[in-house]
Amino acid sequence: MKSVNLKTLSALFLTLFLFVSCSNDDNGAPQVKPVDPTPPVESNTIVDVASDTDDLSTLVAAVTKAGLVETLQGDGAFTVFAPTNDAFQAFLDANDDFSSLDDIPAEALKQVLLNHVVGGENKSSSLATGYIASSSTAGVDGRALSLYVNTADGVMVNTATVATADVEASNGVVHIVDQVIGLPNIVDHATYNPGLTELVGALTADGNTTFTDLLSASDQMFTVFAPVNDGFMAFENSDGHEINNVLSNHVISGAALAAADLSNSYGNTLAANDDGDNLSIYFNTDDGVTLNGESTVAIADIVATNGIVHAVDTVIDLPTVVDFAVADSGNFSALVGALTAEGQPDFVSILSTPWGTDPAPFTVFAPVNGAFEALDAVPEGAALTAVLQHHVIAGANVVSGDLTDGLTAATLEGDELTFNASGETFTITDGAGNAGTNIAVANVQAINGVVHAVDTVLIPNTTEED
């Protein structure tokens, strides 16, 4: 009888044991568990990329403090403009309120960091000169802040230069930049865009800080219509208006109006007439956004911390009462047609007379298109001249607050208009004794007078006698 080798016996016993152990069913019998041959995937998110880059250690610390690690480890995709350690140190050195990351409130730090994050994967080859939205909601009214990308010479974002581009991550792309991209106010945005240098020059001429101080204020909101360089260079200021008043005509205070907020309507700018009344501005949104019938929004909705900027193609000059009548064709095209009808005086020149030059300023009661349509027939010749003159008070800028019950005022035609109080509103009785004309839109303020839209054509007594 042959002897069995002890090692051989042990190996057979172990094999049998393993076979029995791995063949049990769900009722207590062991089962064979397959081994997954796929090795674990190494994480390479944006956070991992930053963590593996020595020069981004401060960014990693900032992301951790701001609670953004999980966000930037998410699926994305993200584009991150990543400031270097030196960039963060320069940022801290330039701010008197804090000397280290620990001094920055977490929410403020979060918004600054999110201003470096853009949704989607934007490699350097796909970036183009223009505006993109950051992930920061520190813009006015909680809007996403805008970033200005300039690809004329490499890639710049606001004033930060991309030093190393296209560092790929599993959930996006990282561009290493040499500056922290701060939260921009309106003045900052104007200085970032080389297409607005003429505007910046005008705002700061002769060391003037009035506009830069105002538009840097963090406790106010503004809407700014910023003329591009070509628009500024084409502006001749043929009427000799004071340039600061012209610049003020591009600023609305107290509201941050996006393009979607605008409709065919009027607002008020910071420009003023000789009485100190703020000038109106007319928005037309039938095809894009046009201002006072002459300037078109070329780039809309540049969001800052204290307002919204819209780049426009021309300077918005100070409007006359004629400019408003022409611009608001939806309401006043019939009036403009009557004023320019054959045989009529040169009403355009008359009503464009500058304030202080006889017969300006003017108060114009401008019939809307529906008022002309309600007439049985539009007068012609001298009768039309008298009717049109009966809508104009010369030598006075009468705003609605100046009206009192029983007030009378002579018109250019010679007959009087009488104003009747009805609660807080006023109606007009014309020279022919027709009462009940309503002021539909009041106080459209021009540089040489004021326009009130009325719902009825006013008839003078002389026309009735004829």
Contacts in CASP RR format, 6 or more apart in sequence:
PFRMAT RR
TARGET T0000
AUTHOR 0000-0000-0000
METHOD contacts of the structure
MODEL  1
MKSVNLKTLSALFLTLFLFVSCSNDDNGAPQVKPVDPTPPVESNTIVDVA
SDTDDLSTLVAAVTKAGLVETLQGDGAFTVFAPTNDAFQAFLDANDDFSS
LDDIPAEALKQVLLNHVVGGENKSSSLATGYIASSSTAGVDGRALSLYVN
TADGVMVNTATVATADVEASNGVVHIVDQVIGLPNIVDHATYNPGLTELV
GALTADGNTTFTDLLSASDQMFTVFAPVNDGFMAFENSDGHEINNVLSNH
VISGAALAAADLSNSYGNTLAANDDGDNLSIYFNTDDGVTLNGESTVAIA
DIVATNGIVHAVDTVIDLPTVVDFAVADSGNFSALVGALTAEGQPDFVSI
LSTPWGTDPAPFTVFAPVNGAFEALDAVPEGAALTAVLQHHVIAGANVVS
GDLTDGLTAATLEGDELTFNASGETFTITDGAGNAGTNIAVANVQAINGV
VHAVDTVLIPNTTEED
20 30 0 8 1.000
21 30 0 8 1.000
22 30 0 8 1.000
22 31 0 8 1.000
22 32 0 8 1.000
22 33 0 8 1.000
23 29 0 8 1.000
23 30 0 8 1.000
23 31 0 8 1.000
23 32 0 8 1.000
24 30 0 8 1.000
24 31 0 8 1.000
25 31 0 8 1.000
43 73 0 8 1.000
43 170 0 8 1.000
44 169 0 8 1.000
44 170 0 8 1.000
45 72 0 8 1.000
45 73 0 8 1.000
45 74 0 8 1.000
45 169 0 8 1.000
45 170 0 8 1.000
45 171 0 8 1.000
46 72 0 8 1.000
46 73 0 8 1.000
46 78 0 8 1.000
46 80 0 8 1.000
46 169 0 8 1.000
46 171 0 8 1.000
46 172 0 8 1.000
46 174 0 8 1.000
47 60 0 8 1.000
47 63 0 8 1.000
47 69 0 8 1.000
47 72 0 8 1.000
47 73 0 8 1.000
48 73 0 8 1.000
48 169 0 8 1.000
49 167 0 8 1.000
49 169 0 8 1.000
49 174 0 8 1.000
50 56 0 8 1.000
50 59 0 8 1.000
50 60 0 8 1.000
50 63 0 8 1.000
50 82 0 8 1.000
50 174 0 8 1.000
51 60 0 8 1.000
53 82 0 8 1.000
53 167 0 8 1.000
53 176 0 8 1.000
55 84 0 8 1.000
55 85 0 8 1.000
55 86 0 8 1.000
55 176 0 8 1.000
56 82 0 8 1.000
56 84 0 8 1.000
56 85 0 8 1.000
56 176 0 8 1.000
57 85 0 8 1.000
58 83 0 8 1.000
58 84 0 8 1.000
58 85 0 8 1.000
58 88 0 8 1.000
58 89 0 8 1.000
58 101 0 8 1.000
59 82 0 8 1.000
59 83 0 8 1.000
59 84 0 8 1.000
59 85 0 8 1.000
59 88 0 8 1.000
61 101 0 8 1.000
62 88 0 8 1.000
62 101 0 8 1.000
62 109 0 8 1.000
62 113 0 8 1.000
63 69 0 8 1.000
63 72 0 8 1.000
63 113 0 8 1.000
65 101 0 8 1.000
65 102 0 8 1.000
65 106 0 8 1.000
65 109 0 8 1.000
66 106 0 8 1.000
66 109 0 8 1.000
66 110 0 8 1.000
66 113 0 8 1.000
67 106 0 8 1.000
67 110 0 8 1.000
68 110 0 8 1.000
68 113 0 8 1.000
68 114 0 8 1.000
72 78 0 8 1.000
72 80 0 8 1.000
72 117 0 8 1.000
72 171 0 8 1.000
73 171 0 8 1.000
74 171 0 8 1.000
75 171 0 8 1.000
76 119 0 8 1.000
76 120 0 8 1.000
76 171 0 8 1.000
76 172 0 8 1.000
77 119 0 8 1.000
77 120 0 8 1.000
77 121 0 8 1.000
77 171 0 8 1.000
77 172 0 8 1.000
77 173 0 8 1.000
78 117 0 8 1.000
78 118 0 8 1.000
78 119 0 8 1.000
78 120 0 8 1.000
78 121 0 8 1.000
78 171 0 8 1.000
78 172 0 8 1.000
78 173 0 8 1.000
79 117 0 8 1.000
79 118 0 8 1.000
79 119 0 8 1.000
79 120 0 8 1.000
79 121 0 8 1.000
79 122 0 8 1.000
79 172 0 8 1.000
79 173 0 8 1.000
79 175 0 8 1.000
80 116 0 8 1.000
80 117 0 8 1.000
80 118 0 8 1.000
80 172 0 8 1.000
80 173 0 8 1.000
80 174 0 8 1.000
80 175 0 8 1.000
81 116 0 8 1.000
81 117 0 8 1.000
81 118 0 8 1.000
81 157 0 8 1.000
81 160 0 8 1.000
81 162 0 8 1.000
81 175 0 8 1.000
81 177 0 8 1.000
81 181 0 8 1.000
82 116 0 8 1.000
82 174 0 8 1.000
82 175 0 8 1.000
82 176 0 8 1.000
82 177 0 8 1.000
83 91 0 8 1.000
83 116 0 8 1.000
83 160 0 8 1.000
83 176 0 8 1.000
83 177 0 8 1.000
83 178 0 8 1.000
83 179 0 8 1.000
83 180 0 8 1.000
83 181 0 8 1.000
84 163 0 8 1.000
84 176 0 8 1.000
84 177 0 8 1.000
84 178 0 8 1.000
86 178 0 8 1.000
87 160 0 8 1.000
87 177 0 8 1.000
87 178 0 8 1.000
87 179 0 8 1.000
87 180 0 8 1.000
88 101 0 8 1.000
88 180 0 8 1.000
90 179 0 8 1.000
90 180 0 8 1.000
91 179 0 8 1.000
91 180 0 8 1.000
91 182 0 8 1.000
92 98 0 8 1.000
92 99 0 8 1.000
92 100 0 8 1.000
92 101 0 8 1.000
97 103 0 8 1.000
98 104 0 8 1.000
101 109 0 8 1.000
104 112 0 8 1.000
111 136 0 8 1.000
111 137 0 8 1.000
111 138 0 8 1.000
111 183 0 8 1.000
112 136 0 8 1.000
112 180 0 8 1.000
112 181 0 8 1.000
112 182 0 8 1.000
112 183 0 8 1.000
114 134 0 8 1.000
114 135 0 8 1.000
114 136 0 8 1.000
114 137 0 8 1.000
114 138 0 8 1.000
115 134 0 8 1.000
115 135 0 8 1.000
115 136 0 8 1.000
115 138 0 8 1.000
115 145 0 8 1.000
115 147 0 8 1.000
115 181 0 8 1.000
115 182 0 8 1.000
115 183 0 8 1.000
116 134 0 8 1.000
116 177 0 8 1.000
116 180 0 8 1.000
116 181 0 8 1.000
117 134 0 8 1.000
117 135 0 8 1.000
117 136 0 8 1.000
118 132 0 8 1.000
118 133 0 8 1.000
118 134 0 8 1.000
118 135 0 8 1.000
118 147 0 8 1.000
119 135 0 8 1.000
120 172 0 8 1.000
121 172 0 8 1.000
121 173 0 8 1.000
122 132 0 8 1.000
122 173 0 8 1.000
123 165 0 8 1.000
123 166 0 8 1.000
123 173 0 8 1.000
124 154 0 8 1.000
124 155 0 8 1.000
124 162 0 8 1.000
124 165 0 8 1.000
124 166 0 8 1.000
124 175 0 8 1.000
127 149 0 8 1.000
127 151 0 8 1.000
127 155 0 8 1.000
128 149 0 8 1.000
128 151 0 8 1.000
129 149 0 8 1.000
129 150 0 8 1.000
129 151 0 8 1.000
129 152 0 8 1.000
130 148 0 8 1.000
130 149 0 8 1.000
130 150 0 8 1.000
130 299 0 8 1.000
131 146 0 8 1.000
131 147 0 8 1.000
131 148 0 8 1.000
131 149 0 8 1.000
131 299 0 8 1.000
131 302 0 8 1.000
132 146 0 8 1.000
132 147 0 8 1.000
132 149 0 8 1.000
133 144 0 8 1.000
133 145 0 8 1.000
133 146 0 8 1.000
133 147 0 8 1.000
133 303 0 8 1.000
134 144 0 8 1.000
134 145 0 8 1.000
134 146 0 8 1.000
134 147 0 8 1.000
135 144 0 8 1.000
136 144 0 8 1.000
136 145 0 8 1.000
136 183 0 8 1.000
137 143 0 8 1.000
137 144 0 8 1.000
137 145 0 8 1.000
138 145 0 8 1.000
138 183 0 8 1.000
138 305 0 8 1.000
139 145 0 8 1.000
139 183 0 8 1.000
139 303 0 8 1.000
139 304 0 8 1.000
139 305 0 8 1.000
139 307 0 8 1.000
140 221 0 8 1.000
140 256 0 8 1.000
140 303 0 8 1.000
140 304 0 8 1.000
140 305 0 8 1.000
140 306 0 8 1.000
140 307 0 8 1.000
140 308 0 8 1.000
141 221 0 8 1.000
141 256 0 8 1.000
143 256 0 8 1.000
143 258 0 8 1.000
143 303 0 8 1.000
143 308 0 8 1.000
144 303 0 8 1.000
145 183 0 8 1.000
145 184 0 8 1.000
145 303 0 8 1.000
145 304 0 8 1.000
145 305 0 8 1.000
146 184 0 8 1.000
146 189 0 8 1.000
146 301 0 8 1.000
146 302 0 8 1.000
146 303 0 8 1.000
146 304 0 8 1.000
147 157 0 8 1.000
147 158 0 8 1.000
147 181 0 8 1.000
148 157 0 8 1.000
148 158 0 8 1.000
148 189 0 8 1.000
148 192 0 8 1.000
148 193 0 8 1.000
148 302 0 8 1.000
149 155 0 8 1.000
149 156 0 8 1.000
149 157 0 8 1.000
150 156 0 8 1.000
150 157 0 8 1.000
150 192 0 8 1.000
150 194 0 8 1.000
152 194 0 8 1.000
154 161 0 8 1.000
154 162 0 8 1.000
155 161 0 8 1.000
155 162 0 8 1.000
155 165 0 8 1.000
155 175 0 8 1.000
156 162 0 8 1.000
157 177 0 8 1.000
157 181 0 8 1.000
158 181 0 8 1.000
158 182 0 8 1.000
158 184 0 8 1.000
158 188 0 8 1.000
158 192 0 8 1.000
159 179 0 8 1.000
159 181 0 8 1.000
159 192 0 8 1.000
160 177 0 8 1.000
160 178 0 8 1.000
160 179 0 8 1.000
160 180 0 8 1.000
160 181 0 8 1.000
161 177 0 8 1.000
161 178 0 8 1.000
161 179 0 8 1.000
162 175 0 8 1.000
162 176 0 8 1.000
162 177 0 8 1.000
163 176 0 8 1.000
163 177 0 8 1.000
163 178 0 8 1.000
164 175 0 8 1.000
164 176 0 8 1.000
165 175 0 8 1.000
165 176 0 8 1.000
166 173 0 8 1.000
166 175 0 8 1.000
167 173 0 8 1.000
167 174 0 8 1.000
167 175 0 8 1.000
167 176 0 8 1.000
168 174 0 8 1.000
183 305 0 8 1.000
184 192 0 8 1.000
184 304 0 8 1.000
184 305 0 8 1.000
185 215 0 8 1.000
185 216 0 8 1.000
185 218 0 8 1.000
185 304 0 8 1.000
185 305 0 8 1.000
185 306 0 8 1.000
185 307 0 8 1.000
186 215 0 8 1.000
186 216 0 8 1.000
186 222 0 8 1.000
186 224 0 8 1.000
186 304 0 8 1.000
186 306 0 8 1.000
186 307 0 8 1.000
186 309 0 8 1.000
187 212 0 8 1.000
187 215 0 8 1.000
187 216 0 8 1.000
188 304 0 8 1.000
189 302 0 8 1.000
189 304 0 8 1.000
189 309 0 8 1.000
190 196 0 8 1.000
190 199 0 8 1.000
190 200 0 8 1.000
190 203 0 8 1.000
190 215 0 8 1.000
190 224 0 8 1.000
190 226 0 8 1.000
190 309 0 8 1.000
191 200 0 8 1.000
193 311 0 8 1.000
195 228 0 8 1.000
195 229 0 8 1.000
196 226 0 8 1.000
196 228 0 8 1.000
196 229 0 8 1.000
196 311 0 8 1.000
197 229 0 8 1.000
198 227 0 8 1.000
198 228 0 8 1.000
198 229 0 8 1.000
198 231 0 8 1.000
198 232 0 8 1.000
198 233 0 8 1.000
199 226 0 8 1.000
199 227 0 8 1.000
199 228 0 8 1.000
199 229 0 8 1.000
199 232 0 8 1.000
202 232 0 8 1.000
202 243 0 8 1.000
202 247 0 8 1.000
203 211 0 8 1.000
203 212 0 8 1.000
203 247 0 8 1.000
204 211 0 8 1.000
204 212 0 8 1.000
205 243 0 8 1.000
208 244 0 8 1.000
210 244 0 8 1.000
211 244 0 8 1.000
211 247 0 8 1.000
214 220 0 8 1.000
214 251 0 8 1.000
215 222 0 8 1.000
215 224 0 8 1.000
215 251 0 8 1.000
215 306 0 8 1.000
216 306 0 8 1.000
217 306 0 8 1.000
218 305 0 8 1.000
218 306 0 8 1.000
220 253 0 8 1.000
220 254 0 8 1.000
220 306 0 8 1.000
221 253 0 8 1.000
221 254 0 8 1.000
221 255 0 8 1.000
221 256 0 8 1.000
221 306 0 8 1.000
221 307 0 8 1.000
222 251 0 8 1.000
222 252 0 8 1.000
222 253 0 8 1.000
222 254 0 8 1.000
222 255 0 8 1.000
222 256 0 8 1.000
222 306 0 8 1.000
222 307 0 8 1.000
222 308 0 8 1.000
223 251 0 8 1.000
223 252 0 8 1.000
223 255 0 8 1.000
223 256 0 8 1.000
223 257 0 8 1.000
223 307 0 8 1.000
223 308 0 8 1.000
223 310 0 8 1.000
224 250 0 8 1.000
224 251 0 8 1.000
224 252 0 8 1.000
224 307 0 8 1.000
224 308 0 8 1.000
224 309 0 8 1.000
224 310 0 8 1.000
225 250 0 8 1.000
225 251 0 8 1.000
225 291 0 8 1.000
225 295 0 8 1.000
225 297 0 8 1.000
225 309 0 8 1.000
225 310 0 8 1.000
225 312 0 8 1.000
225 316 0 8 1.000
226 250 0 8 1.000
226 309 0 8 1.000
226 310 0 8 1.000
226 311 0 8 1.000
226 312 0 8 1.000
227 235 0 8 1.000
227 250 0 8 1.000
227 295 0 8 1.000
227 311 0 8 1.000
227 312 0 8 1.000
227 313 0 8 1.000
227 314 0 8 1.000
227 315 0 8 1.000
227 316 0 8 1.000
228 298 0 8 1.000
228 311 0 8 1.000
228 312 0 8 1.000
228 313 0 8 1.000
230 313 0 8 1.000
231 313 0 8 1.000
231 314 0 8 1.000
231 315 0 8 1.000
232 315 0 8 1.000
234 314 0 8 1.000
234 315 0 8 1.000
235 314 0 8 1.000
235 315 0 8 1.000
235 317 0 8 1.000
237 243 0 8 1.000
237 246 0 8 1.000
237 317 0 8 1.000
239 317 0 8 1.000
239 318 0 8 1.000
239 354 0 8 1.000
241 317 0 8 1.000
241 318 0 8 1.000
241 447 0 8 1.000
245 271 0 8 1.000
245 272 0 8 1.000
245 318 0 8 1.000
246 271 0 8 1.000
246 315 0 8 1.000
246 316 0 8 1.000
246 317 0 8 1.000
246 318 0 8 1.000
248 269 0 8 1.000
248 270 0 8 1.000
248 271 0 8 1.000
248 272 0 8 1.000
249 269 0 8 1.000
249 270 0 8 1.000
249 271 0 8 1.000
249 279 0 8 1.000
249 281 0 8 1.000
249 316 0 8 1.000
249 317 0 8 1.000
249 318 0 8 1.000
250 269 0 8 1.000
250 312 0 8 1.000
250 315 0 8 1.000
250 316 0 8 1.000
251 269 0 8 1.000
251 270 0 8 1.000
252 267 0 8 1.000
252 268 0 8 1.000
252 269 0 8 1.000
252 270 0 8 1.000
252 281 0 8 1.000
253 270 0 8 1.000
256 306 0 8 1.000
256 307 0 8 1.000
256 308 0 8 1.000
257 308 0 8 1.000
258 300 0 8 1.000
258 301 0 8 1.000
258 308 0 8 1.000
259 285 0 8 1.000
259 288 0 8 1.000
259 289 0 8 1.000
259 297 0 8 1.000
259 300 0 8 1.000
259 301 0 8 1.000
259 310 0 8 1.000
262 283 0 8 1.000
262 285 0 8 1.000
262 289 0 8 1.000
263 283 0 8 1.000
263 285 0 8 1.000
264 283 0 8 1.000
264 284 0 8 1.000
264 285 0 8 1.000
264 286 0 8 1.000
264 328 0 8 1.000
264 330 0 8 1.000
265 282 0 8 1.000
265 283 0 8 1.000
266 280 0 8 1.000
266 281 0 8 1.000
266 282 0 8 1.000
266 283 0 8 1.000
266 441 0 8 1.000
266 444 0 8 1.000
267 280 0 8 1.000
267 281 0 8 1.000
267 282 0 8 1.000
267 283 0 8 1.000
268 278 0 8 1.000
268 279 0 8 1.000
268 280 0 8 1.000
268 281 0 8 1.000
268 445 0 8 1.000
269 278 0 8 1.000
269 279 0 8 1.000
269 280 0 8 1.000
269 281 0 8 1.000
270 278 0 8 1.000
271 278 0 8 1.000
271 279 0 8 1.000
271 318 0 8 1.000
271 447 0 8 1.000
272 278 0 8 1.000
272 279 0 8 1.000
273 279 0 8 1.000
273 355 0 8 1.000
273 361 0 8 1.000
273 397 0 8 1.000
273 445 0 8 1.000
273 446 0 8 1.000
273 447 0 8 1.000
273 448 0 8 1.000
273 449 0 8 1.000
274 355 0 8 1.000
274 356 0 8 1.000
274 361 0 8 1.000
275 397 0 8 1.000
277 397 0 8 1.000
277 399 0 8 1.000
277 443 0 8 1.000
277 445 0 8 1.000
277 450 0 8 1.000
278 445 0 8 1.000
279 318 0 8 1.000
279 319 0 8 1.000
279 445 0 8 1.000
279 446 0 8 1.000
279 447 0 8 1.000
280 319 0 8 1.000
280 324 0 8 1.000
280 443 0 8 1.000
280 444 0 8 1.000
280 445 0 8 1.000
280 446 0 8 1.000
281 291 0 8 1.000
281 292 0 8 1.000
281 316 0 8 1.000
281 319 0 8 1.000
282 291 0 8 1.000
282 292 0 8 1.000
282 293 0 8 1.000
282 319 0 8 1.000
282 324 0 8 1.000
282 327 0 8 1.000
282 328 0 8 1.000
282 444 0 8 1.000
283 289 0 8 1.000
283 290 0 8 1.000
283 291 0 8 1.000
284 290 0 8 1.000
284 291 0 8 1.000
284 293 0 8 1.000
284 327 0 8 1.000
284 328 0 8 1.000
288 296 0 8 1.000
288 297 0 8 1.000
289 296 0 8 1.000
289 297 0 8 1.000
289 300 0 8 1.000
289 310 0 8 1.000
290 296 0 8 1.000
290 297 0 8 1.000
290 327 0 8 1.000
291 297 0 8 1.000
291 312 0 8 1.000
291 316 0 8 1.000
292 316 0 8 1.000
292 317 0 8 1.000
292 319 0 8 1.000
292 323 0 8 1.000
292 324 0 8 1.000
292 327 0 8 1.000
293 323 0 8 1.000
293 326 0 8 1.000
293 327 0 8 1.000
294 314 0 8 1.000
294 316 0 8 1.000
294 317 0 8 1.000
294 323 0 8 1.000
294 327 0 8 1.000
295 312 0 8 1.000
295 313 0 8 1.000
295 314 0 8 1.000
295 315 0 8 1.000
295 316 0 8 1.000
296 312 0 8 1.000
296 313 0 8 1.000
296 314 0 8 1.000
297 310 0 8 1.000
297 311 0 8 1.000
297 312 0 8 1.000
298 311 0 8 1.000
298 312 0 8 1.000
298 313 0 8 1.000
299 310 0 8 1.000
299 311 0 8 1.000
300 310 0 8 1.000
301 308 0 8 1.000
301 310 0 8 1.000
302 308 0 8 1.000
302 309 0 8 1.000
302 310 0 8 1.000
302 311 0 8 1.000
318 446 0 8 1.000
318 447 0 8 1.000
319 327 0 8 1.000
319 446 0 8 1.000
319 447 0 8 1.000
320 351 0 8 1.000
320 352 0 8 1.000
320 446 0 8 1.000
320 447 0 8 1.000
320 448 0 8 1.000
320 449 0 8 1.000
321 351 0 8 1.000
321 362 0 8 1.000
321 364 0 8 1.000
321 446 0 8 1.000
321 448 0 8 1.000
321 449 0 8 1.000
321 450 0 8 1.000
321 451 0 8 1.000
322 348 0 8 1.000
322 351 0 8 1.000
322 352 0 8 1.000
323 446 0 8 1.000
324 332 0 8 1.000
324 444 0 8 1.000
324 446 0 8 1.000
324 451 0 8 1.000
325 332 0 8 1.000
325 335 0 8 1.000
325 336 0 8 1.000
325 339 0 8 1.000
325 364 0 8 1.000
325 366 0 8 1.000
325 451 0 8 1.000
326 332 0 8 1.000
326 336 0 8 1.000
329 336 0 8 1.000
330 369 0 8 1.000
331 366 0 8 1.000
331 368 0 8 1.000
331 369 0 8 1.000
331 441 0 8 1.000
331 453 0 8 1.000
332 366 0 8 1.000
332 368 0 8 1.000
332 369 0 8 1.000
332 453 0 8 1.000
333 369 0 8 1.000
334 367 0 8 1.000
334 369 0 8 1.000
334 370 0 8 1.000
334 371 0 8 1.000
334 372 0 8 1.000
334 373 0 8 1.000
335 366 0 8 1.000
335 367 0 8 1.000
335 368 0 8 1.000
335 369 0 8 1.000
335 372 0 8 1.000
338 344 0 8 1.000
338 372 0 8 1.000
338 378 0 8 1.000
338 384 0 8 1.000
338 388 0 8 1.000
339 347 0 8 1.000
339 348 0 8 1.000
339 351 0 8 1.000
339 388 0 8 1.000
340 347 0 8 1.000
340 348 0 8 1.000
341 380 0 8 1.000
341 381 0 8 1.000
341 384 0 8 1.000
343 381 0 8 1.000
344 381 0 8 1.000
344 384 0 8 1.000
344 385 0 8 1.000
344 388 0 8 1.000
345 385 0 8 1.000
347 388 0 8 1.000
350 359 0 8 1.000
351 362 0 8 1.000
351 364 0 8 1.000
351 392 0 8 1.000
351 448 0 8 1.000
352 448 0 8 1.000
353 359 0 8 1.000
353 360 0 8 1.000
353 362 0 8 1.000
353 448 0 8 1.000
354 360 0 8 1.000
354 447 0 8 1.000
354 448 0 8 1.000
355 361 0 8 1.000
355 447 0 8 1.000
355 448 0 8 1.000
355 449 0 8 1.000
358 395 0 8 1.000
359 394 0 8 1.000
359 395 0 8 1.000
359 412 0 8 1.000
360 394 0 8 1.000
360 395 0 8 1.000
360 448 0 8 1.000
360 449 0 8 1.000
361 395 0 8 1.000
361 396 0 8 1.000
361 397 0 8 1.000
361 448 0 8 1.000
361 449 0 8 1.000
361 450 0 8 1.000
362 392 0 8 1.000
362 393 0 8 1.000
362 394 0 8 1.000
362 395 0 8 1.000
362 397 0 8 1.000
362 448 0 8 1.000
362 449 0 8 1.000
362 450 0 8 1.000
363 392 0 8 1.000
363 393 0 8 1.000
363 396 0 8 1.000
363 397 0 8 1.000
363 398 0 8 1.000
363 409 0 8 1.000
363 449 0 8 1.000
363 450 0 8 1.000
363 452 0 8 1.000
364 391 0 8 1.000
364 392 0 8 1.000
364 393 0 8 1.000
364 449 0 8 1.000
364 450 0 8 1.000
364 451 0 8 1.000
364 452 0 8 1.000
365 391 0 8 1.000
365 392 0 8 1.000
365 417 0 8 1.000
365 428 0 8 1.000
365 437 0 8 1.000
365 439 0 8 1.000
365 452 0 8 1.000
365 454 0 8 1.000
365 458 0 8 1.000
366 391 0 8 1.000
366 451 0 8 1.000
366 452 0 8 1.000
366 453 0 8 1.000
366 454 0 8 1.000
367 391 0 8 1.000
367 453 0 8 1.000
367 454 0 8 1.000
367 455 0 8 1.000
367 456 0 8 1.000
367 457 0 8 1.000
367 458 0 8 1.000
368 440 0 8 1.000
368 453 0 8 1.000
368 454 0 8 1.000
368 455 0 8 1.000
370 455 0 8 1.000
371 454 0 8 1.000
371 455 0 8 1.000
371 456 0 8 1.000
371 457 0 8 1.000
372 378 0 8 1.000
372 457 0 8 1.000
374 456 0 8 1.000
374 457 0 8 1.000
375 457 0 8 1.000
378 384 0 8 1.000
379 386 0 8 1.000
379 387 0 8 1.000
379 463 0 8 1.000
383 463 0 8 1.000
383 466 0 8 1.000
386 413 0 8 1.000
386 460 0 8 1.000
386 462 0 8 1.000
386 463 0 8 1.000
387 413 0 8 1.000
387 457 0 8 1.000
387 458 0 8 1.000
387 459 0 8 1.000
387 460 0 8 1.000
387 463 0 8 1.000
389 411 0 8 1.000
389 412 0 8 1.000
389 413 0 8 1.000
389 414 0 8 1.000
389 460 0 8 1.000
390 411 0 8 1.000
390 412 0 8 1.000
390 413 0 8 1.000
390 414 0 8 1.000
390 415 0 8 1.000
390 417 0 8 1.000
390 430 0 8 1.000
390 431 0 8 1.000
390 458 0 8 1.000
390 459 0 8 1.000
390 460 0 8 1.000
390 463 0 8 1.000
391 411 0 8 1.000
391 454 0 8 1.000
391 458 0 8 1.000
392 411 0 8 1.000
392 412 0 8 1.000
392 413 0 8 1.000
393 409 0 8 1.000
393 410 0 8 1.000
393 411 0 8 1.000
393 412 0 8 1.000
393 417 0 8 1.000
394 412 0 8 1.000
396 409 0 8 1.000
397 449 0 8 1.000
397 450 0 8 1.000
398 409 0 8 1.000
398 450 0 8 1.000
399 442 0 8 1.000
399 443 0 8 1.000
399 445 0 8 1.000
399 450 0 8 1.000
400 426 0 8 1.000
400 439 0 8 1.000
400 442 0 8 1.000
400 443 0 8 1.000
400 452 0 8 1.000
403 419 0 8 1.000
403 421 0 8 1.000
403 426 0 8 1.000
404 419 0 8 1.000
404 421 0 8 1.000
405 419 0 8 1.000
405 420 0 8 1.000
405 421 0 8 1.000
405 426 0 8 1.000
406 418 0 8 1.000
406 419 0 8 1.000
406 420 0 8 1.000
406 421 0 8 1.000
407 418 0 8 1.000
407 419 0 8 1.000
408 416 0 8 1.000
408 417 0 8 1.000
408 418 0 8 1.000
408 419 0 8 1.000
409 416 0 8 1.000
409 417 0 8 1.000
409 419 0 8 1.000
410 416 0 8 1.000
411 417 0 8 1.000
411 460 0 8 1.000
413 460 0 8 1.000
413 462 0 8 1.000
414 460 0 8 1.000
414 462 0 8 1.000
415 430 0 8 1.000
415 431 0 8 1.000
415 432 0 8 1.000
415 460 0 8 1.000
415 461 0 8 1.000
415 462 0 8 1.000
416 431 0 8 1.000
417 428 0 8 1.000
417 429 0 8 1.000
417 430 0 8 1.000
417 431 0 8 1.000
417 458 0 8 1.000
418 428 0 8 1.000
418 429 0 8 1.000
418 431 0 8 1.000
419 426 0 8 1.000
419 427 0 8 1.000
419 428 0 8 1.000
419 429 0 8 1.000
420 426 0 8 1.000
420 427 0 8 1.000
420 428 0 8 1.000
420 429 0 8 1.000
420 435 0 8 1.000
420 436 0 8 1.000
425 438 0 8 1.000
425 439 0 8 1.000
426 439 0 8 1.000
427 435 0 8 1.000
427 436 0 8 1.000
427 437 0 8 1.000
427 438 0 8 1.000
427 439 0 8 1.000
428 435 0 8 1.000
428 436 0 8 1.000
428 437 0 8 1.000
428 438 0 8 1.000
428 439 0 8 1.000
428 454 0 8 1.000
428 458 0 8 1.000
429 435 0 8 1.000
429 436 0 8 1.000
429 437 0 8 1.000
430 437 0 8 1.000
430 458 0 8 1.000
430 459 0 8 1.000
430 460 0 8 1.000
431 458 0 8 1.000
431 459 0 8 1.000
431 460 0 8 1.000
431 461 0 8 1.000
432 459 0 8 1.000
432 460 0 8 1.000
432 461 0 8 1.000
432 463 0 8 1.000
432 464 0 8 1.000
433 461 0 8 1.000
434 456 0 8 1.000
434 458 0 8 1.000
434 459 0 8 1.000
436 456 0 8 1.000
437 454 0 8 1.000
437 455 0 8 1.000
437 456 0 8 1.000
437 458 0 8 1.000
438 454 0 8 1.000
438 455 0 8 1.000
438 456 0 8 1.000
439 452 0 8 1.000
439 453 0 8 1.000
439 454 0 8 1.000
440 453 0 8 1.000
440 454 0 8 1.000
440 455 0 8 1.000
441 452 0 8 1.000
441 453 0 8 1.000
442 452 0 8 1.000
442 453 0 8 1.000
443 450 0 8 1.000
443 452 0 8 1.000
444 450 0 8 1.000
444 451 0 8 1.000
444 452 0 8 1.000
444 453 0 8 1.000
445 451 0 8 1.000
END
